[in-house]
Amino acid sequence: MPKLAPFRADQVGSLLRPAVLSDTRQRFKRGDVDAQTLRAAEDAAIVQAVKKQESIGLQGITDGEFRRDWWHLDFLAQLDGVELQHNEGPKFKFAGQAEQPPIARVNGRVGCSKPIMADHFDFLNRVCSRTAKMTIPSPSMLHLRGGRAAISSQTYPDLAAFWADVGAAYRAAIGHLYNAGCRYLQLDDITFAYLCDPKIQANCVANGDDPATLPATYARVINDALRDKPADLRVTIHTCRGNFKSSWVAEGGYDPVVQAMFSTHVDGYFMEFDTARAGTFEPLRALPPGKQVVLGLVSTKLGELETADDLKRRIDDAARFVPLENLCLSPQCGFSSTHHGNALSDDDQWRKLELVVQVAREVWGDV
């Protein structure tokens, strides 16, 4: 029987950009090199990253998101009706950071009139000998940061029409990826973990939204996006409390959102549990039968390496609430959700991924 994702040893997706790739991208932005030169640098970096991931034993292989500046905005900006705007004011600020990501604004009807990143996946799939994993932002990411205030009331006087269009656009985008060969898709959805934090809830009110209803709304649009999901497409959700140059935004346990999050029609949940900011494992009691939880126990924000014994102890703690066979292990987030990267070295990154593989073998006997 083939192994099914999520895998016992898995990863969220983004990897630190190699210096030569970062340099080439900067030269491209200045107009010093052309798009073909940038693409060749991306291709070469991805091939090397794939080889490294496979050599350490990972089964789900990503392109490190090497073709993106931002984990979410590069995708969202390619949807019809969406444009990026400067992030004004203090909303959703990353701790200790002056620079803040732009916000996706909806100025027209949301749609997906052409494939988005299907060519990214196609290249990864061709250079990968294991399961190629694609990561895209969840449909809810079109709403959370800007909220009702960032969605044209002229285009969408009623948000029900907005959510219907978003679901349809995502069904099209997912279909394009599936047709390109994708069989392991991850929806990156910070919204659930963010909404555990009272200050985020207050920001939602300021945006014109009711934070008490948002988790269920986001779960519905995810399910609408997956309505036509082929049976052989494995889908997971990753949620975290922010990841930008080793900083974060939100804090709080999963209790306020876990019922809605676990109502989504996915195969597994990548859940951040690396620090006390994420609360306890107790909300895992609500996990539906047959679903997997990938425990994000290894920090991508710090270079200090966790110990195998500590990770195994924490897996045992989680197994008090979810059977061990329904658990997997991964880092808590990507290593470079944006082109900036987190404050750790390339060696730190690979040691942490090697540790995930080692512990998975020791706990489950396989990866």
N, C-alpha and C positions, 0 to 999 in steps of 0.2 A: 504494500500500500504506500502511495506517495505521502510524504509529510505534508500536513496542512498548516497554513499560516493562521494565527501567529505562531511563531516558533518558540521553543523553550528558551533559546538565547536569541533575542531579537534586538532591534534598534529603532529609534524614532525616525532617523533619516538623514539629517544634515551633518556634514563633516566640515572640519576646518579647511578653508581654501588654501591650496598650495600657493606659496609666495609668487611663483612665476605666473600663475593664473590671475591672481589679484593684480599684479603689475600689468599684465596684458589687458585686463578689463579697464583699468584706469587709463591706459594709453588709448584704448578704443573710445572711451568717453571723451577724451580730449581731441579725438579725431586724428591721432597719430598712426593708427592701424585700422584696417578695414574689418568688416564683419566676418569675412572668411578667415582672417588671422585669429580673431577671437574664438571662432568656432573650433579651429584646429587646436588651440590651447585648451579649450574645454574638453574636447574629445580625448586628448592625451591625458589630461588630469583624471578624467573619469575612468579610463582604462586602467590606470595605475591604482586608483581607489578600489575598483572592482577586484583586481588581483589581490590587493591587501585584505579586503573583507573576506574573500574566499579562502585565503591562506590561513586566516586565524579561525576559520570554522563556522562563520555565519552562514545561515541558509537564505535569509531574506537580504537581498543585495540592493542598495540604492545608488543613485548617481551623485550622492552627497549634496544634491540641490546646487551643483556647481554652476549651472546656467542661470541661477537666480541671484538677484540682489536681496530680496525679501522672501521669506518662506510663503507668504500669502499674497502679497500685492502684485507680484509678477503674473500670477494666475488671474486674480480678480480683475485686474485692469484690462484683460483681454476679453472679458464678457461684454456683450453689447450693453450699452446704457450706463457703463461704469467709467468713472475717471478718478484720478488720485488728486487729493488736495492737501495743502499744508495742514499739519496738526496744530490748530490754535488752542491756546490755553492749557490748563493743567490736567485735562482729562486723561485717565489711564497712563499716567507718567511712570516710566521705569525708574526705580530707586537709584538715586545718585547719578542720573544721566541727563545731560543737557539736550542731546540730540534725541528726537522722537520720530518714530515712523510716520509717514503720511497716513491719511484716512481715505478709504474708498467712499466716494460719493456717487449716488445713483441719480443721474440726471435724465435718463430715458428708460424706455422699456428694456428690462433685463432679458437677455437671450444669449444663445451660443450658436452663432451662425457659421462658425468654422472650428475645426479641432484646436484645442488648447493643450500644448505640451505633449501631444501624441508623438511628435517627432523626437522629443526628449526620451520618452519611454522606448520608442523603437530602437534608438541607438543603444540604450542600456541593455535592452533585451538581447541585442545581437552580440554584445561583448561579454555577456554574463552566462555562466554555465549552471547557475543555480536559479532560485526564484527571484526574478526581478520585481522589486517593490516600488510602486509609485506613490508619492505623497502629494496631496493637494489640500488647500484650505477647505474647511467645511462650509456648506452654504450659509450657515449662521454668521460667518465672518463678514458677510456683506452688510450686517446690521449692527453687531454689538458695539463697536467703537464709536460710530457716528450716530447710531440709533435712528429714530424717526426723524430727527433733525437733519440727517444726511441723506434722506430719501425724498426726492421731489414730490411735493404734495400736489403739484399740477399733473404729473404723470401718474402718481399713485395716491389719489385722495383716500382710497381704502387700502390698507396694508394687506388685506386678504388677497388682492390681485397681485401685489408685489410678491408675496410668498408663493403664489401659484406659478408666477413666471420664474422665480428662482428655482423652484423644484424642477420645472420643465427644462431650464437651461442646464442644470446639473445632470439631468437624465441624458441630455444630448452629449455633454462633455464626457461623462462616464462611458457612454456608448462609444465615443471616438477612441477613448483609451482602451476599452475592451477590444475593439476592432484592430487596434495596433498590437494586441497580444497580452494586455495587462490582465493578470489573474490574482494579483495581490495589491489592493488599494487601501491607502490609509487616509482618512479624513482628519486633518489637524483642526481641532476644535477647542480653542482656549476658553470658549464661552462658559462651559459648564463649571470649570474650576474658578474662573473669574467671579462668577455669580455667587460663589460661597463667601465673598468678602463684602462686608457692609459698605465700604467706601465705593466699591464698584456698583453696588445696588443704588447708592445715592447718585452716582453719575448717570445711571440709567434713567432715574427720575428726572434729572436735569435735561436729559436728551428727549424727554417726552414719552418715556416708556414705563411700564409697570414691571419691575424686576421679579415680582412673584409669579408672573405668568410666562416670563421669557423661557425658562428651561423647557416647559412643555411645548411652547411654540417652536423652539429650536429642534426639539426631538421630532416634531411633526414634519418640519421641512426636510430633515435628514431622511426620514422614512419615505417622504414623497420623492426625494431624489433617488432613492434606492428601489422605488416601486417596481421597476422593470429589471432589476439586477439579475443577471444570469446565475444559474445555480452553481457554476464553477468559478465564480468571482468571489474571492474572500475579501471581506471589508472589515477594517478596524477603525476605531476612533482613538485619537490621542488627545489628551487634555492636560494642560499645565497652567501654571500661574505667571507665565511670562518668561521670556528668555531672550535677552538683548544685551550683549557685551557683559555677560555674567550677572546681570541684574534681573529683577522680577517686578511684578506689579501687585499681585494679589496674594492674600493669605486666607486660610480658613479650611476646615474639614469639609468633606463631600456631602454631609448630611442634607443640606437644603436642596441638592440637585440630583442625588443618586437615583431616585425613582424615575425621574424623567430621562436621565442619561441611559439607564439600563432598559428603558422602553424602546430604544432605537434598534433597528433590525440589522445589526452588525454581528460579526463573529467574535469580536474581542475588543477589549478596552485597555489602552495604554494609559496607566494612571500614575501620576507623580506622587511618590512617597519618600523622597530623599531627605526631607527635613520635617521638623515639627510644623512648618507652615501648612503642610498638607493634612494635618490631623491624624487620626488613628485609622487602623484597618477595619474598624467595626462596621462602617457603611457597606463593606463588601458582603455582608449578610444578605443584601438584597439582590445579589447577582442571580439572574435567571438560570435555570438548568441548561447545560450544554454550551454556555458562553465561557470565554477565557478572559482572565485578567492578567495583563502583563505588568508586573510590579516594577515601577521606575525607581529603583533603589540606589542606582549609581549616579552620582552628580556629574553633570556636564559643565557645571559652573566653576568648579575648583579642580586644581591639578592633583590634589592629595588623593592617593589611591585608597579605596576602601579595602577592607580585609575580607577574605572568603568566609571566615568564621562569622563575622558580623552579618554579612549578607545571608548566610544560611540561617542564622538565628532569626532574622527578620522574615525570611520566607516561612519559617516555622510559625512565627507569630501570625502571619497572614493566613496560614493554613488552619488556624483555629476558626476562621469564618468562612473559608472557601476550601473545598477539597484540593489537596496538593496537585492532583491531575488537571485541575482547571487553572493552574497558575503557570506563569512564565516569568522571565526576568529580562530587563533591559535598562539602559540609562533612562533618567527621568525626562530628558528632552534631547533635542539635537545638540551637536557641538557648535553649530554655527547657523542658527536660525536666520541670521542675516549675513551679508557679506563681511561684516566686521569680525565675526568670530568671538568666542568666549575667551576668558583669561586663563588659558591653559595651553600647553604645548602639543605639537603633533604627537610626540612620544606619549604624553599623558593620555591623549585620546585613544591611541591604539592599545595602551596597557589596560585602560578601562574596558574596552570592548573585548580584549582577550580574557579579562577577569570574568565578564558576563558569560562567555563561552565555557570557561573552566568551571564556574559554579553550577551552570546548568547541567553540565556532564556529571558533576558530583552529586547533584540533588536528584535529577531525573534519569540519569544514565544515558542521555542523548541530548542533542541540540535541535 
